C-alpha cells in the first residue's frame, strides 16, 4: 500500500453555489478545484450567503466528501447552524 501526503488548506469558509444558481449556473470556482485537486480543507463551513443545500449537492455530485464535526448540520460560515 502506497501512501501520499495530502496538502491541506485552512480557509475560513469555502465558496459554493450562489442563490438562484440553478438558473444562472453561478458556482464558485473553488468547488470545481476541490473536485480536481487532492487536498484536505478544514474550514468553518460554506459561506452563509450561498445556497448551502445546493452546494452540498454539487460537492457530492463532484465526488468531494464533506464532514461536519460537532454538529448534526453542515455549518454556515458566520453561524453555527446552516440548513
Phi and psi in radians as a Rosetta constraint file:
Dihedral C 1 N 2 CA 2 C 2 CIRCULARHARMONIC -1.761 0.35
Dihedral N 2 CA 2 C 2 N 3 CIRCULARHARMONIC 2.386 0.35
Dihedral C 2 N 3 CA 3 C 3 CIRCULARHARMONIC -2.010 0.35
Dihedral N 3 CA 3 C 3 N 4 CIRCULARHARMONIC 2.682 0.35
Dihedral C 3 N 4 CA 4 C 4 CIRCULARHARMONIC -2.272 0.35
Dihedral N 4 CA 4 C 4 N 5 CIRCULARHARMONIC 2.560 0.35
Dihedral C 4 N 5 CA 5 C 5 CIRCULARHARMONIC -1.396 0.35
Dihedral N 5 CA 5 C 5 N 6 CIRCULARHARMONIC 2.209 0.35
Dihedral C 5 N 6 CA 6 C 6 CIRCULARHARMONIC -1.745 0.35
Dihedral N 6 CA 6 C 6 N 7 CIRCULARHARMONIC 2.164 0.35
Dihedral C 6 N 7 CA 7 C 7 CIRCULARHARMONIC -1.124 0.35
Dihedral N 7 CA 7 C 7 N 8 CIRCULARHARMONIC 2.676 0.35
Dihedral C 7 N 8 CA 8 C 8 CIRCULARHARMONIC -2.128 0.35
Dihedral N 8 CA 8 C 8 N 9 CIRCULARHARMONIC 2.715 0.35
Dihedral C 8 N 9 CA 9 C 9 CIRCULARHARMONIC -2.437 0.35
Dihedral N 9 CA 9 C 9 N 10 CIRCULARHARMONIC 2.096 0.35
Dihedral C 9 N 10 CA 10 C 10 CIRCULARHARMONIC -1.793 0.35
Dihedral N 10 CA 10 C 10 N 11 CIRCULARHARMONIC 1.290 0.35
Dihedral C 10 N 11 CA 11 C 11 CIRCULARHARMONIC -1.314 0.35
Dihedral N 11 CA 11 C 11 N 12 CIRCULARHARMONIC 2.901 0.35
Dihedral C 11 N 12 CA 12 C 12 CIRCULARHARMONIC -1.289 0.35
Dihedral N 12 CA 12 C 12 N 13 CIRCULARHARMONIC -0.787 0.35
Dihedral C 12 N 13 CA 13 C 13 CIRCULARHARMONIC -2.590 0.35
Dihedral N 13 CA 13 C 13 N 14 CIRCULARHARMONIC 2.645 0.35
Dihedral C 13 N 14 CA 14 C 14 CIRCULARHARMONIC -1.666 0.35
Dihedral N 14 CA 14 C 14 N 15 CIRCULARHARMONIC 2.844 0.35
Dihedral C 14 N 15 CA 15 C 15 CIRCULARHARMONIC -1.311 0.35
Dihedral N 15 CA 15 C 15 N 16 CIRCULARHARMONIC -2.882 0.35
Dihedral C 15 N 16 CA 16 C 16 CIRCULARHARMONIC -3.126 0.35
Dihedral N 16 CA 16 C 16 N 17 CIRCULARHARMONIC -2.817 0.35
Dihedral C 16 N 17 CA 17 C 17 CIRCULARHARMONIC -1.471 0.35
Dihedral N 17 CA 17 C 17 N 18 CIRCULARHARMONIC 2.193 0.35
Dihedral C 17 N 18 CA 18 C 18 CIRCULARHARMONIC -1.269 0.35
Dihedral N 18 CA 18 C 18 N 19 CIRCULARHARMONIC 2.661 0.35
Dihedral C 18 N 19 CA 19 C 19 CIRCULARHARMONIC -1.016 0.35
Dihedral N 19 CA 19 C 19 N 20 CIRCULARHARMONIC 2.339 0.35
Dihedral C 19 N 20 CA 20 C 20 CIRCULARHARMONIC 1.410 0.35
Dihedral N 20 CA 20 C 20 N 21 CIRCULARHARMONIC 0.119 0.35
Dihedral C 20 N 21 CA 21 C 21 CIRCULARHARMONIC -1.080 0.35
Dihedral N 21 CA 21 C 21 N 22 CIRCULARHARMONIC -0.382 0.35
Dihedral C 21 N 22 CA 22 C 22 CIRCULARHARMONIC -1.171 0.35
Dihedral N 22 CA 22 C 22 N 23 CIRCULARHARMONIC -0.345 0.35
Dihedral C 22 N 23 CA 23 C 23 CIRCULARHARMONIC -1.756 0.35
Dihedral N 23 CA 23 C 23 N 24 CIRCULARHARMONIC -0.608 0.35
Dihedral C 23 N 24 CA 24 C 24 CIRCULARHARMONIC -1.733 0.35
Dihedral N 24 CA 24 C 24 N 25 CIRCULARHARMONIC -0.237 0.35
Dihedral C 24 N 25 CA 25 C 25 CIRCULARHARMONIC 1.038 0.35
Dihedral N 25 CA 25 C 25 N 26 CIRCULARHARMONIC 0.565 0.35
Dihedral C 25 N 26 CA 26 C 26 CIRCULARHARMONIC -1.502 0.35
Dihedral N 26 CA 26 C 26 N 27 CIRCULARHARMONIC 1.705 0.35
Dihedral C 26 N 27 CA 27 C 27 CIRCULARHARMONIC -2.176 0.35
Dihedral N 27 CA 27 C 27 N 28 CIRCULARHARMONIC 2.291 0.35
Dihedral C 27 N 28 CA 28 C 28 CIRCULARHARMONIC -1.049 0.35
Dihedral N 28 CA 28 C 28 N 29 CIRCULARHARMONIC 2.415 0.35
Dihedral C 28 N 29 CA 29 C 29 CIRCULARHARMONIC -1.092 0.35
Dihedral N 29 CA 29 C 29 N 30 CIRCULARHARMONIC -0.445 0.35
Dihedral C 29 N 30 CA 30 C 30 CIRCULARHARMONIC -1.146 0.35
Dihedral N 30 CA 30 C 30 N 31 CIRCULARHARMONIC -0.438 0.35
Dihedral C 30 N 31 CA 31 C 31 CIRCULARHARMONIC -1.165 0.35
Dihedral N 31 CA 31 C 31 N 32 CIRCULARHARMONIC -0.743 0.35
Dihedral C 31 N 32 CA 32 C 32 CIRCULARHARMONIC -1.116 0.35
Dihedral N 32 CA 32 C 32 N 33 CIRCULARHARMONIC -0.715 0.35
Dihedral C 32 N 33 CA 33 C 33 CIRCULARHARMONIC -1.164 0.35
Dihedral N 33 CA 33 C 33 N 34 CIRCULARHARMONIC -0.622 0.35
Dihedral C 33 N 34 CA 34 C 34 CIRCULARHARMONIC -1.066 0.35
Dihedral N 34 CA 34 C 34 N 35 CIRCULARHARMONIC -0.587 0.35
Dihedral C 34 N 35 CA 35 C 35 CIRCULARHARMONIC -1.293 0.35
Dihedral N 35 CA 35 C 35 N 36 CIRCULARHARMONIC -0.453 0.35
Dihedral C 35 N 36 CA 36 C 36 CIRCULARHARMONIC -1.626 0.35
Dihedral N 36 CA 36 C 36 N 37 CIRCULARHARMONIC -0.497 0.35
Dihedral C 36 N 37 CA 37 C 37 CIRCULARHARMONIC -1.906 0.35
Dihedral N 37 CA 37 C 37 N 38 CIRCULARHARMONIC 2.269 0.35
Dihedral C 37 N 38 CA 38 C 38 CIRCULARHARMONIC -1.298 0.35
Dihedral N 38 CA 38 C 38 N 39 CIRCULARHARMONIC 1.654 0.35
Dihedral C 38 N 39 CA 39 C 39 CIRCULARHARMONIC -2.516 0.35
Dihedral N 39 CA 39 C 39 N 40 CIRCULARHARMONIC 2.600 0.35
Dihedral C 39 N 40 CA 40 C 40 CIRCULARHARMONIC -1.818 0.35
Dihedral N 40 CA 40 C 40 N 41 CIRCULARHARMONIC 2.219 0.35
Dihedral C 40 N 41 CA 41 C 41 CIRCULARHARMONIC -2.023 0.35
Dihedral N 41 CA 41 C 41 N 42 CIRCULARHARMONIC 2.155 0.35
Dihedral C 41 N 42 CA 42 C 42 CIRCULARHARMONIC -1.985 0.35
Dihedral N 42 CA 42 C 42 N 43 CIRCULARHARMONIC 2.054 0.35
Dihedral C 42 N 43 CA 43 C 43 CIRCULARHARMONIC -2.528 0.35
Dihedral N 43 CA 43 C 43 N 44 CIRCULARHARMONIC 3.082 0.35
Dihedral C 43 N 44 CA 44 C 44 CIRCULARHARMONIC -1.402 0.35
Dihedral N 44 CA 44 C 44 N 45 CIRCULARHARMONIC -0.100 0.35
Dihedral C 44 N 45 CA 45 C 45 CIRCULARHARMONIC 2.250 0.35
Dihedral N 45 CA 45 C 45 N 46 CIRCULARHARMONIC -2.959 0.35
Dihedral C 45 N 46 CA 46 C 46 CIRCULARHARMONIC -1.471 0.35
Dihedral N 46 CA 46 C 46 N 47 CIRCULARHARMONIC 2.430 0.35
Dihedral C 46 N 47 CA 47 C 47 CIRCULARHARMONIC -0.965 0.35
Dihedral N 47 CA 47 C 47 N 48 CIRCULARHARMONIC 2.288 0.35
Dihedral C 47 N 48 CA 48 C 48 CIRCULARHARMONIC -1.146 0.35
Dihedral N 48 CA 48 C 48 N 49 CIRCULARHARMONIC -0.294 0.35
Dihedral C 48 N 49 CA 49 C 49 CIRCULARHARMONIC -1.413 0.35
Dihedral N 49 CA 49 C 49 N 50 CIRCULARHARMONIC -0.093 0.35
Dihedral C 49 N 50 CA 50 C 50 CIRCULARHARMONIC -1.701 0.35
Dihedral N 50 CA 50 C 50 N 51 CIRCULARHARMONIC 3.003 0.35
Dihedral C 50 N 51 CA 51 C 51 CIRCULARHARMONIC -1.497 0.35
Dihedral N 51 CA 51 C 51 N 52 CIRCULARHARMONIC 1.690 0.35
Dihedral C 51 N 52 CA 52 C 52 CIRCULARHARMONIC -1.143 0.35
Dihedral N 52 CA 52 C 52 N 53 CIRCULARHARMONIC -0.834 0.35
Dihedral C 52 N 53 CA 53 C 53 CIRCULARHARMONIC -1.039 0.35
Dihedral N 53 CA 53 C 53 N 54 CIRCULARHARMONIC -0.720 0.35
Dihedral C 53 N 54 CA 54 C 54 CIRCULARHARMONIC -1.201 0.35
Dihedral N 54 CA 54 C 54 N 55 CIRCULARHARMONIC -0.601 0.35
Dihedral C 54 N 55 CA 55 C 55 CIRCULARHARMONIC -1.121 0.35
Dihedral N 55 CA 55 C 55 N 56 CIRCULARHARMONIC -0.796 0.35
Dihedral C 55 N 56 CA 56 C 56 CIRCULARHARMONIC -1.098 0.35
Dihedral N 56 CA 56 C 56 N 57 CIRCULARHARMONIC -0.676 0.35
Dihedral C 56 N 57 CA 57 C 57 CIRCULARHARMONIC -1.125 0.35
Dihedral N 57 CA 57 C 57 N 58 CIRCULARHARMONIC -0.723 0.35
Dihedral C 57 N 58 CA 58 C 58 CIRCULARHARMONIC -1.082 0.35
Dihedral N 58 CA 58 C 58 N 59 CIRCULARHARMONIC -0.818 0.35
Dihedral C 58 N 59 CA 59 C 59 CIRCULARHARMONIC -1.072 0.35
Dihedral N 59 CA 59 C 59 N 60 CIRCULARHARMONIC -0.734 0.35
Dihedral C 59 N 60 CA 60 C 60 CIRCULARHARMONIC -1.088 0.35
Dihedral N 60 CA 60 C 60 N 61 CIRCULARHARMONIC -0.767 0.35
Dihedral C 60 N 61 CA 61 C 61 CIRCULARHARMONIC -1.064 0.35
Dihedral N 61 CA 61 C 61 N 62 CIRCULARHARMONIC -0.608 0.35
Dihedral C 61 N 62 CA 62 C 62 CIRCULARHARMONIC -1.467 0.35
Dihedral N 62 CA 62 C 62 N 63 CIRCULARHARMONIC -0.021 0.35
Dihedral C 62 N 63 CA 63 C 63 CIRCULARHARMONIC 1.406 0.35
Dihedral N 63 CA 63 C 63 N 64 CIRCULARHARMONIC 0.401 0.35
Dihedral C 63 N 64 CA 64 C 64 CIRCULARHARMONIC -1.683 0.35
Dihedral N 64 CA 64 C 64 N 65 CIRCULARHARMONIC 2.005 0.35
Dihedral C 64 N 65 CA 65 C 65 CIRCULARHARMONIC -1.263 0.35
Dihedral N 65 CA 65 C 65 N 66 CIRCULARHARMONIC 2.527 0.35
Dihedral C 65 N 66 CA 66 C 66 CIRCULARHARMONIC -2.230 0.35
Dihedral N 66 CA 66 C 66 N 67 CIRCULARHARMONIC 2.518 0.35
Dihedral C 66 N 67 CA 67 C 67 CIRCULARHARMONIC -2.385 0.35
Dihedral N 67 CA 67 C 67 N 68 CIRCULARHARMONIC 2.387 0.35
Dihedral C 67 N 68 CA 68 C 68 CIRCULARHARMONIC -1.956 0.35
Dihedral N 68 CA 68 C 68 N 69 CIRCULARHARMONIC 2.191 0.35
Dihedral C 68 N 69 CA 69 C 69 CIRCULARHARMONIC -1.843 0.35
Dihedral N 69 CA 69 C 69 N 70 CIRCULARHARMONIC 2.209 0.35
Dihedral C 69 N 70 CA 70 C 70 CIRCULARHARMONIC 1.396 0.35
Dihedral N 70 CA 70 C 70 N 71 CIRCULARHARMONIC 0.277 0.35
Dihedral C 70 N 71 CA 71 C 71 CIRCULARHARMONIC -2.691 0.35
Dihedral N 71 CA 71 C 71 N 72 CIRCULARHARMONIC 2.579 0.35
Dihedral C 71 N 72 CA 72 C 72 CIRCULARHARMONIC -1.443 0.35
Dihedral N 72 CA 72 C 72 N 73 CIRCULARHARMONIC -0.190 0.35
Dihedral C 72 N 73 CA 73 C 73 CIRCULARHARMONIC -2.007 0.35
Dihedral N 73 CA 73 C 73 N 74 CIRCULARHARMONIC 2.728 0.35
Dihedral C 73 N 74 CA 74 C 74 CIRCULARHARMONIC -1.398 0.35
Dihedral N 74 CA 74 C 74 N 75 CIRCULARHARMONIC 2.143 0.35
Dihedral C 74 N 75 CA 75 C 75 CIRCULARHARMONIC -1.258 0.35
Dihedral N 75 CA 75 C 75 N 76 CIRCULARHARMONIC 2.652 0.35
Dihedral C 75 N 76 CA 76 C 76 CIRCULARHARMONIC -1.747 0.35
Dihedral N 76 CA 76 C 76 N 77 CIRCULARHARMONIC 2.393 0.35
Dihedral C 76 N 77 CA 77 C 77 CIRCULARHARMONIC -1.117 0.35
Dihedral N 77 CA 77 C 77 N 78 CIRCULARHARMONIC 2.243 0.35
Dihedral C 77 N 78 CA 78 C 78 CIRCULARHARMONIC 1.694 0.35
Dihedral N 78 CA 78 C 78 N 79 CIRCULARHARMONIC -0.214 0.35
Dihedral C 78 N 79 CA 79 C 79 CIRCULARHARMONIC -2.556 0.35
Dihedral N 79 CA 79 C 79 N 80 CIRCULARHARMONIC 2.604 0.35
Dihedral C 79 N 80 CA 80 C 80 CIRCULARHARMONIC -1.262 0.35
Dihedral N 80 CA 80 C 80 N 81 CIRCULARHARMONIC -0.451 0.35
Dihedral C 80 N 81 CA 81 C 81 CIRCULARHARMONIC -1.915 0.35
Dihedral N 81 CA 81 C 81 N 82 CIRCULARHARMONIC 2.365 0.35
Dihedral C 81 N 82 CA 82 C 82 CIRCULARHARMONIC -2.017 0.35
Dihedral N 82 CA 82 C 82 N 83 CIRCULARHARMONIC -1.007 0.35
